[in-house]
Amino acid sequence: MFYIYCPYCGEHREEEEFHPKGQAHLSRPTDPDACSDEEWGDYLYFRDNPRGLHHEIWVHAIGCRKFFNATRDTQSYEILETYRMGDAPRVTHFTDTQKS
């Protein structure tokens, strides 16, 4: 078991209280009516699945019930930071000490 920091509650809580909800920082098409079916389908259904650093949306389901973003290493499952919706991530690439 590991603990996740909720940026709204301000506490580290057990992982069972949280649920991942997918990739963060997706840009909605500026003019959805002008999108082709393929472009709209790509936006709705296709997500990055990187090996390494990934920005994700999580929800504190058994707590404040708010959504927030997390930067996670998909290889080690380590959460490097959590931050409120609308904020920018501080971690955007691995430093030499974070690489395994």
Secondary structure in CASP SS format (residue, H / E / C, confidence):
PFRMAT SS
TARGET T0000
AUTHOR 0000-0000-0000
METHOD secondary structure of the structure
MODEL  1
M C 1.00
F C 1.00
Y E 1.00
I E 1.00
Y E 1.00
C E 1.00
P C 1.00
Y C 1.00
C C 1.00
G C 1.00
E E 1.00
H E 1.00
R E 1.00
E E 1.00
E H 1.00
E H 1.00
E H 1.00
F E 1.00
H E 1.00
P E 1.00
K E 1.00
G E 1.00
Q E 1.00
A C 1.00
H C 1.00
L C 1.00
S C 1.00
R C 1.00
P C 1.00
T C 1.00
D C 1.00
P H 1.00
D H 1.00
A H 1.00
C C 1.00
S C 1.00
D H 1.00
E H 1.00
E H 1.00
W H 1.00
G H 1.00
D H 1.00
Y H 1.00
L H 1.00
Y H 1.00
F C 1.00
R C 1.00
D C 1.00
N C 1.00
P C 1.00
R C 1.00
G C 1.00
L E 1.00
H E 1.00
H E 1.00
E E 1.00
I E 1.00
W E 1.00
V E 1.00
H E 1.00
A C 1.00
I C 1.00
G C 1.00
C C 1.00
R C 1.00
K C 1.00
F E 1.00
F E 1.00
N E 1.00
A E 1.00
T E 1.00
R E 1.00
D E 1.00
T C 1.00
Q C 1.00
S C 1.00
Y C 1.00
E C 1.00
I E 1.00
L E 1.00
E E 1.00
T E 1.00
Y E 1.00
R E 1.00
M C 1.00
G C 1.00
D C 1.00
A C 1.00
P C 1.00
R C 1.00
V C 1.00
T C 1.00
H C 1.00
F C 1.00
T C 1.00
D C 1.00
T C 1.00
Q C 1.00
K C 1.00
S C 1.00
END
